[in-house]
Amino acid sequence: MKKQIFNFTIFLMKEEVTKVEDCLKTVNGLNTSDIKSQYGLKGKIYYCDSNKRQPIWKPYLDEYASKKITIADNASNKALMIVRIKKRVMVIVFGYGRSLIKEECIEHNFGLKVALNVINQNRMRSVDAATIEDMVVNTQRQASYSTSQDEFGLNITNDIMRGITGEPYEKQYGNHISGKDSLLVSVFMEFSELKDKLELYYNAFSSNRYKTIGFDWVDNVAEVKDGSLIEHLNAELAAALEKHQTDNLTIAPPETTDWSQVVGFCYSGIGKSTEVATNYKLDLDPEEYVQKLRPGSRIIEKTKKDKLHVMNADGTTFVISSIYNAVVFQTVYLGRNYILSSGAWYQIEDSFYNQVNNYIRTRISLSSISLPICKKGKKEGEYNLETANGNPDFCLFDKKLRSVHGGPRQIEACDIFTRNKQFIHIKNRGQSAQLSHLFSQGRVSAECFVSDESFRKQVSNLAKKEFGTAIFDYLKKPESNEFEVIYAIIDNKTGNLENRLPFFSKVNLMLATQDLERMHFKYSVCLIKRDAM
């Protein structure tokens, strides 16, 4: 038979799946057929009768239409070809066949690993990635033509690769290939070549070619998808909560919030009414929630049921997330580092973990500047105003947006600018998990200050109005080490910086200060104590 284009969706089962039928949810109601011996494949075909049903939207059309609408019912077709390839079980899915497979049997990221190993790194078409901030932001990036990973704006330090599509570097792998958990291939072949192709893809799964073509960074952080492992990691979290251990745990909103409108937060599930305004507190204290958890209870289920409520300035309240999704938790399990963020678990590769912590420990200095204690319940704006008014060498820049040349964009140069040419950016750690916003604010402000003379002029005029004299010549670009960016973090934790910050926050601090260094800015971190009273 002549060659033709075949489009396959392929899954690899985990090693513990020894029989082809072991990966099926049930064999009841399934028809089966052996595979013809002439193709050299050991396995079976499973399929079920078509299930026809009316499209869910047809009644809407019937209601509005002046005459009868005739549309054929949808047919839900499901079929699988399950074969053994080199002592492993592989499944080719047809139609809605994936719904027949046990999720816990799937080898997650099989397709991604194959695609990374066989793709032409200069012929990529789309990337499914997630960016590490203090939460994880998913992005889908597509190109109108085949190109390299550089064109997708990927950051090899804080991006997580979840899927990739492109052209293989050799035609034997197919015309197009796409990988996530499954492998999607479009390949020109004969029927008799299927076994060879499946062996080819399995060999690619075992390859490390991706590390030699610029994709070695994808191992830095990987989302945990294995259900059994997630259960063990949740057990680690439950054990910490049961013992009321919060050293490696934070509870904070997992999404961006307009903090200027926030009056406070309230946990449900701890005996407090979320309808009472006095139960809402601006400072999120994980101890308040954790101390109410009873040993022996179904803790993980409770954290998923309990909610984090927020009250806005107009008195309205709403649920922002479950407690489980608001938890940021770090643990070591079987010698590997894992982090729970926004309801998903991530494994951190050891060398990357050590690289980030070593950078924070050796390259980030604590600021020589001393800032006053922040009273409990005080908003950032109030703290900034009091701090600036209490020091003649400080100028309040908070909420004083400066325009940037060439566009409508306006940004804060900083929260407080000092007579010693220091840009102080302040964030209340207890109010927001998104410290990435703080680190980004300092980097963006520095970029504008270096590149935009009009922006420097606005900063200079604002400082001159406060101090009565020009602090710097805005007509000249900043000299090396003339200016300093200070990240000031209000926090009630103790210990060094490395132990105070969540891992993803440390990643973003590292990236921000590396950019500041390239712009020849000095940088440091100031830890502001929050008064417990």
C-alpha positions in Angstrom: 0.0 0.0 0.0 1.2 3.5 -0.8 2.4 5.8 1.9 -0.1 8.3 3.3 -0.4 10.9 6.1 -1.3 9.4 9.5 -2.2 11.6 12.5 -1.6 9.8 15.8 -2.2 10.7 19.4 0.1 8.5 21.5 0.3 7.9 25.2 3.0 5.9 27.1 1.8 4.0 30.2 3.9 3.9 33.4 6.3 1.0 33.9 4.1 -0.7 36.5 1.5 -1.3 33.8 2.3 -4.8 32.7 -0.8 -5.9 30.8 -2.5 -4.0 28.0 -5.9 -4.1 29.7 -4.4 -2.8 33.0 -4.6 0.8 31.9 -8.4 0.6 31.1 -10.9 2.0 33.5 -13.2 -1.0 32.6 -13.5 -3.6 29.8 -17.3 -3.8 30.3 -19.1 -2.6 27.3 -16.0 -2.6 25.1 -15.6 -4.5 22.0 -12.1 -5.9 21.2 -10.1 -7.2 18.3 -6.6 -8.7 17.9 -4.1 -6.8 15.8 -3.2 -8.6 12.5 -0.1 -10.6 13.0 1.4 -9.3 9.8 2.2 -5.9 11.4 4.4 -7.4 14.2 2.5 -5.6 17.0 1.6 -7.3 20.2 -1.6 -5.9 21.6 -5.3 -5.3 21.1 -7.8 -2.8 19.8 -10.6 -1.7 22.1 -13.6 0.2 20.9 -17.2 0.9 21.9 -20.4 1.5 19.9 -21.1 5.1 18.9 -23.2 7.0 21.3 -25.4 9.5 19.4 -27.0 12.4 21.1 -28.5 15.7 20.1 -26.1 18.7 20.3 -26.7 20.6 23.6 -27.3 23.9 21.7 -29.9 22.6 19.2 -33.0 23.4 21.5 -31.9 27.1 21.4 -32.0 27.1 17.6 -35.4 25.3 17.6 -36.8 27.9 19.9 -35.7 30.9 17.7 -36.1 29.4 14.3 -39.3 29.9 12.2 -38.9 26.5 10.6 -37.7 23.1 11.8 -33.9 22.8 12.2 -32.5 19.5 10.9 -29.0 18.7 12.3 -27.6 15.2 12.7 -26.9 14.0 16.2 -23.3 14.0 17.4 -21.5 10.7 17.6 -19.2 10.1 20.5 -16.7 7.6 19.1 -14.0 5.9 21.3 -11.3 3.5 20.3 -7.8 2.5 21.5 -5.0 0.5 20.0 -2.9 -0.8 23.0 0.5 -2.3 22.2 3.6 -3.4 23.9 6.8 -1.6 22.7 10.1 -2.6 24.3 8.5 -3.9 27.6 6.3 -0.8 27.9 2.6 -0.3 27.0 1.8 2.4 24.5 -1.7 3.5 23.6 -2.9 5.2 20.4 -6.1 7.1 21.0 -8.9 7.6 18.4 -11.8 9.9 18.9 -12.7 10.3 22.6 -10.6 7.2 23.5 -8.6 8.9 26.2 -11.7 8.8 28.5 -11.2 5.0 28.6 -7.7 5.2 30.1 -7.0 5.3 33.8 -5.4 8.7 34.5 -3.0 7.3 37.1 -1.5 4.9 34.5 -0.4 7.7 32.1 3.3 8.6 31.9 3.0 12.3 32.2 5.1 14.6 30.0 5.9 11.7 27.6 4.9 13.7 24.6 6.8 16.8 25.8 10.0 14.8 26.3 9.8 13.2 22.9 9.0 16.5 21.2 11.9 18.3 22.9 14.3 15.6 21.8 13.2 15.4 18.1 12.2 18.9 17.4 14.2 21.2 15.2 15.0 24.0 17.7 14.9 26.5 14.8 11.5 25.3 13.5 9.2 25.8 16.5 5.5 26.9 16.0 4.0 27.2 19.5 5.0 27.0 23.1 2.8 26.3 26.1 4.6 27.7 29.1 4.1 28.9 32.6 5.9 31.8 34.2 7.0 31.5 37.8 6.1 34.6 39.8 4.8 34.2 43.3 2.0 32.5 41.5 2.3 30.6 38.3 1.0 32.3 35.2 0.1 30.2 32.1 0.8 31.5 28.7 0.3 30.1 25.1 2.7 31.6 22.6 2.4 31.0 18.9 4.4 32.2 15.9 3.0 32.7 12.4 6.1 30.9 11.0 8.5 28.3 12.2 11.2 29.9 14.4 13.6 29.5 17.3 12.8 29.6 21.0 14.4 33.0 21.3 11.5 34.5 19.3 9.0 33.3 21.9 10.4 35.4 24.7 11.1 32.5 26.9 13.0 33.1 30.1 15.1 30.0 30.9 15.2 30.8 34.6 11.6 31.3 35.5 9.6 29.6 32.7 8.1 26.1 32.9 7.7 24.3 29.6 4.4 22.5 29.4 4.0 21.8 25.7 5.7 22.5 22.4 4.9 22.2 18.7 7.2 22.3 15.7 8.9 20.4 13.0 11.2 17.4 13.7 14.9 17.7 12.8 14.5 14.5 10.8 11.6 13.5 8.5 11.5 10.0 9.9 9.8 11.5 13.0 7.0 13.1 11.0 6.1 16.4 9.4 4.8 18.0 12.6 5.1 17.0 16.2 3.4 18.3 19.4 4.0 17.1 22.9 2.5 17.4 26.3 1.4 14.3 28.2 0.4 12.9 24.8 2.4 12.9 21.6 0.7 14.2 18.6 2.4 13.4 15.3 1.6 13.9 11.6 3.7 11.3 9.8 4.0 10.1 6.2 4.3 6.3 6.3 2.9 3.0 5.3 0.7 0.8 7.6 3.6 -1.6 8.0 5.8 1.1 9.5 3.8 1.7 12.7 5.8 -0.6 15.0 9.1 1.1 13.8 7.6 4.5 14.4 6.4 3.7 17.9 9.9 2.3 18.8 11.4 5.5 17.4 9.2 7.7 19.6 10.0 5.5 22.7 13.7 5.8 22.0 13.3 9.5 21.7 11.6 9.6 25.2 14.7 8.0 26.6 17.1 10.4 24.9 18.8 13.5 26.4 19.3 15.3 23.1 17.2 18.2 24.4 19.9 19.2 26.8 22.4 19.7 23.9 20.1 22.0 21.8 19.3 24.6 24.4 16.4 23.0 26.3 18.3 21.9 29.4 16.6 24.6 31.4 13.2 22.7 31.2 14.4 20.5 34.0 14.6 23.4 36.5 11.0 23.3 37.5 8.4 20.7 36.5 4.8 20.5 37.5 3.9 17.3 39.4 1.1 15.4 37.6 1.5 12.0 39.1 -1.6 11.4 41.3 0.2 9.1 43.7 3.1 11.5 44.3 0.6 14.4 44.8 -1.1 12.3 47.5 2.2 11.9 49.3 3.1 15.6 49.0 -0.4 16.5 50.3 0.3 14.2 53.2 3.5 16.2 53.9 1.4 19.4 53.9 -1.2 17.8 56.2 1.5 16.7 58.7 2.9 20.2 58.8 -0.5 21.8 59.3 -1.4 19.2 62.0 1.7 20.1 63.9 1.0 23.8 63.4 4.3 24.3 61.6 4.3 27.4 59.5 8.0 28.0 58.9 7.8 26.9 55.3 4.2 27.9 54.8 2.4 31.1 53.7 -1.2 31.8 53.1 -1.9 34.6 50.6 -4.2 35.4 47.7 -3.0 33.5 44.6 -4.1 36.2 42.2 -3.6 39.9 41.6 -5.7 42.1 43.8 -6.3 45.9 44.0 -4.7 46.3 47.4 -5.7 49.9 47.7 -9.3 48.7 47.9 -8.8 45.9 50.4 -10.0 46.3 53.9 -9.1 42.9 55.1 -9.2 39.1 54.8 -11.1 36.5 56.7 -10.8 32.7 56.8 -13.9 30.5 56.7 -13.8 27.3 58.6 -12.3 28.6 61.9 -15.5 29.6 63.7 -15.7 33.2 62.5 -18.5 34.7 60.5 -17.4 36.0 57.1 -20.4 38.4 57.3 -19.0 40.4 60.2 -16.7 43.3 59.2 -14.7 43.2 62.4 -13.5 39.7 61.6 -11.6 41.0 58.6 -7.9 41.7 59.1 -5.5 43.4 56.7 -2.5 41.2 57.8 -2.9 37.6 56.8 -1.6 35.5 59.6 -1.3 31.8 58.7 -1.2 31.0 62.4 -4.7 32.1 62.9 -6.0 29.5 60.5 -3.5 26.7 61.3 -4.1 26.8 65.0 -7.7 26.0 64.5 -6.9 22.7 62.7 -7.6 19.6 64.7 -5.2 16.6 64.6 -6.6 13.6 62.9 -9.1 15.5 60.8 -9.2 15.4 57.0 -7.0 18.4 56.7 -6.4 18.6 53.0 -10.1 18.2 52.3 -10.8 20.9 54.8 -8.3 23.4 53.2 -10.0 22.8 49.9 -13.4 23.4 51.4 -12.5 26.4 53.5 -12.2 29.7 51.7 -10.2 32.9 51.9 -12.7 35.9 51.9 -11.8 39.5 51.1 -13.7 42.7 52.0 -13.3 45.8 49.8 -13.5 49.4 50.9 -17.2 49.6 49.9 -18.0 46.8 52.3 -18.6 44.1 49.7 -17.1 40.6 50.4 -16.3 37.8 48.1 -14.3 34.5 48.0 -10.9 35.0 46.4 -9.8 31.3 46.6 -9.9 28.1 48.6 -7.3 28.0 51.4 -5.5 25.1 49.6 -5.0 27.4 46.5 -3.8 30.2 48.7 -1.2 28.1 50.5 2.5 28.4 49.4 4.3 25.5 51.0 7.8 24.1 50.5 8.9 20.6 51.5 11.5 17.9 50.9 10.2 14.5 50.0 12.5 11.5 49.3 15.4 13.9 48.9 13.8 16.2 46.3 12.4 19.7 46.7 8.7 20.4 46.1 6.6 23.6 46.2 2.9 24.0 46.4 1.7 27.1 44.7 -1.7 28.1 43.4 -3.0 24.6 44.1 -0.4 22.8 42.0 2.8 21.0 43.1 6.2 21.6 41.4 9.4 19.7 41.6 12.5 21.9 41.8 15.7 20.4 40.2 18.5 20.3 42.8 21.1 22.3 40.9 18.6 25.0 40.2 17.4 25.1 43.8 21.0 25.4 45.0 21.9 28.0 42.4 19.0 30.3 43.5 19.6 29.9 47.2 23.4 30.5 46.8 22.7 33.7 44.8 20.4 35.0 47.5 22.9 34.1 50.2 26.0 35.5 48.6 24.9 38.3 46.2 22.0 40.0 48.0 23.1 42.4 50.7 20.9 43.7 53.5 20.5 47.5 53.2 22.4 49.8 55.5 19.3 52.0 55.7 17.0 51.6 58.7 13.3 51.9 58.4 10.8 52.1 61.3 8.7 49.2 62.5 5.3 48.9 60.7 2.4 48.7 63.2 0.0 45.7 62.7 -2.9 46.5 60.5 -1.3 49.5 58.9 -1.6 49.8 55.1 1.4 50.3 52.9 0.3 53.8 51.9 -0.1 54.9 55.5 3.3 53.4 56.4 5.0 55.1 53.5 3.5 58.5 54.3 4.5 58.3 58.0 8.0 57.1 57.2 8.6 59.8 54.6 7.2 62.6 56.8 9.3 61.5 59.7 12.7 61.8 57.9 14.0 65.0 56.2 16.1 62.9 53.9 13.1 61.1 52.5 10.7 62.2 49.7 7.4 60.5 49.2 6.9 59.1 45.7 4.1 56.7 46.5 1.1 57.0 44.2 2.9 59.8 42.3 2.9 58.3 38.9 5.4 59.5 36.3 4.8 59.4 32.6 7.2 57.5 30.3 8.3 59.0 27.0 6.7 57.4 23.8 3.5 56.1 25.3 0.6 56.5 27.7 2.3 54.4 30.4 2.7 55.8 33.9 4.7 54.1 36.7 5.8 54.8 40.2 9.5 55.7 40.3 9.5 54.2 43.9 7.7 54.6 47.2 10.3 56.8 48.8 13.3 58.5 47.2 16.2 59.6 49.5 18.7 62.4 49.4 21.3 59.7 49.0 19.8 58.7 45.6 18.1 55.6 46.8 14.9 54.3 45.3 13.0 52.5 48.1 10.2 50.1 47.0 8.1 48.8 49.9 5.7 45.9 50.0 3.9 44.4 52.9 4.7 40.7 52.8 1.6 39.9 54.9 -0.8 41.5 52.4 0.4 40.0 49.2 2.2 36.9 48.0 3.1 38.7 44.8 6.5 39.9 45.8 7.3 39.6 42.1 5.4 42.9 41.6 7.8 44.5 44.1 10.8 43.2 42.3 9.4 44.0 38.9 8.6 47.6 40.0 12.2 48.2 41.0 13.6 46.8 37.7 11.1 48.7 35.4 11.6 52.0 37.3 15.4 51.6 36.9 15.1 50.9 33.2 13.0 54.0 32.6 15.3 56.1 34.7 18.3 55.0 32.6 16.7 55.3 29.2 14.2 58.2 29.5 15.5 61.7 30.1 12.0 63.0 30.6 11.4 60.4 33.3 14.6 61.4 35.1 13.5 65.1 34.9 10.2 64.3 36.6 12.0 62.4 39.3 14.5 65.2 39.8 11.7 67.9 39.9 9.8 66.0 42.5 12.8 65.5 44.7 14.0 69.1 44.3 10.6 70.3 45.4 11.0 68.3 48.7 14.7 68.8 49.3 15.0 72.4 48.0 18.0 71.5 45.8 18.8 69.3 42.8 19.9 65.8 43.8 21.3 64.8 40.4 21.7 66.1 36.9 18.8 64.6 34.9 20.5 65.5 31.6 23.2 62.9 32.2 22.7 59.2 32.3 23.3 57.7 35.8 26.9 56.9 36.6 27.8 53.4 37.6 26.8 52.7 41.2 25.5 56.2 41.7 22.0 55.1 42.4 20.6 52.3 44.6 17.4 50.3 44.4 16.2 49.1 47.8 13.6 46.4 48.1 11.9 46.9 51.5 9.8 44.0 52.7 7.5 44.3 55.7 7.4 40.9 57.4 6.9 39.3 60.8 9.1 36.3 60.0 12.6 36.0 61.5 15.8 34.6 60.2 17.9 35.4 57.2 16.6 36.5 53.7 17.1 33.0 52.2 14.8 31.4 54.8 12.2 34.2 54.8 11.2 34.3 51.1 9.3 31.6 49.2 11.4 29.9 46.6 9.6 31.5 43.6 10.0 34.9 45.2 13.7 34.2 45.4 13.8 33.3 41.7 12.2 36.7 40.8 14.5 38.6 43.2 17.5 37.0 41.5 16.3 37.9 38.1 15.5 41.5 39.0 18.8 42.1 40.7 20.7 40.6 37.8 19.0 43.1 35.5 19.8 45.9 37.9 23.4 44.8 37.9 23.5 45.0 34.1 22.3 48.6 34.4 25.0 49.3 36.9 22.6 50.0 39.8 23.4 49.1 43.4 20.8 47.1 45.1 19.9 45.7 48.5 17.0 44.4 50.6 15.7 46.0 53.7 13.7 43.8 56.1 11.1 45.9 58.0 9.7 44.4 61.2 6.0 44.3 61.6 4.8 45.0 65.1 2.8 42.1 66.5 0.7 44.4 68.7 
